[in-house]
Amino acid sequence: MPQPAPELAGIFRQYGPAYRQSHPLPLHQHRLMQAIETCRTAALGGAVEWCDQCEHTRIVYRSCRNRHCPKCQGLARERWIQLRLAELLPVPYFHVVFTLPEQIAAIAFYNKEAIYSLLFRAVSETLLTIARDPKHLGAEIGFFAVLHTWGQNLLLHPHLHCVVPGGGLTSDGEWRSCLPGFFLPVAVLRQLFRRLFLEALSKAHADGELHFYGDLEYLRDASALTRYLAPLYDADWVVYAKAPFGGPQQVIEYLGRYTHRVAISNHRLVALEDGKVCFRWKDYRDETQKVMALPAEEFIRRFLLHALMPGFQRIRYFGLFANCHRKRKLQICRERLAHPVLDLLPCPADYRDLYAALTGKNLRLCPECGIGTMVRIEILAPCRDLRMDSS
């Protein structure tokens, strides 16, 4: 009989305690692992539900809601999407990706918060500056950017996915659209992004904001960092713009794939055997799907590379979409485009109502008889002993 595919939580439960014993971890990584291990288990508590028709009984455990947990992103993603629906404009949308080279990723290993913040800053300044230039669009644009830090093999690969409407507001408040099928020249974006990031990185080093250890300890010296970065000024950094989306529906489908993605989802896990985790990955060198087998210890190490610092925002908004004036600017855009506000899908607080609105499936309906309603008859408190065992 074939073994069921593993889940990330099961891998953490089986190999996590030994990993934590042999590897000193920061507190936020301890908490991340504990959240995933206890997600939807008695450790977090839950409720007993009873069918008012057939008297079927079930236990429903609570979710951890950790942003790194592959089980908890579905509803979080849908809630976020519903809030974005009313902001869609009747114009093509572009997907622009900015990637840091391997040499910078190595520095990010010891300076995640600093490097990721520099990445957001350099990308936003690049897009806003080139778009304002009269030689290009000559308008203020709005966009949001999503940070991904992983590649398909789970190694550190920091990059930003940006979703940008194809146009913006001119200085006199009029809407100006991009050329059909064309956003901004990628070569110009690449050059400015490279220069802005490297300048900001050098300044951060001079201000003492970067830390270096191990093989990179020698980069504490400013002249050594200058030599390390010198080849990158002439290198081709990976910046590319995909073809525009076909319409708002395609934008929403895109958002669902990228905004709340975690380093690896459960459906990519193939097997857990002989102390190794096997998972599917795409090799972009030949565009083929492959299976990689890693020792459980190495798999956990790679996953934890992508644990974001507490409070760090991985989705950010710029230009017309900046939080301080988004509502007012979008209203101006709609007036210029003669486009009314989209009706929002109600976003109820109860996850069961949201699930029903999105899928048409009623989680309150009894899974056994299909007629009765599942009624909550008892609240189960979190089991502290189980939480302690997983820590």
Buried (B, 14 or more C-beta within 10 A) or exposed (E): EEEEBBBBBBBBBBBBBEBBEEEEBEEBBBBBBBBBBBBBBBBBBBBBBBBEEEEBEBEBBBBBBBBBBBBBBBBBBBBBBBEBBBBBBBBBBBBBBBBBBEEBBBBBBBBBEBBBBBBBBBBBBBBBBBBBBEEBBEBBBBBBBBBBBBBBBBEBBBBBBBBBBBBBBBEEEEBBBBEEEEBBEEEBBBBBBBEBBBEBBBEBBEEEBBEBEEEBEEBBEEEBBEEBBEEBEEEEBEBEBEEBBEEBEEBBEBBBEBBBBBBBBBEBBBBBEEEBBBBBBBEEEEEEEEEBBBEBBEBBBBBBBBBBEEEEEBEBBBBBBBEEEBEEBBEBBBEBBEBEEBEEBEBEEEBBBBBBBBEEEBBBBBEBEEEBEBEEEEEBEBBEEBBEEBB
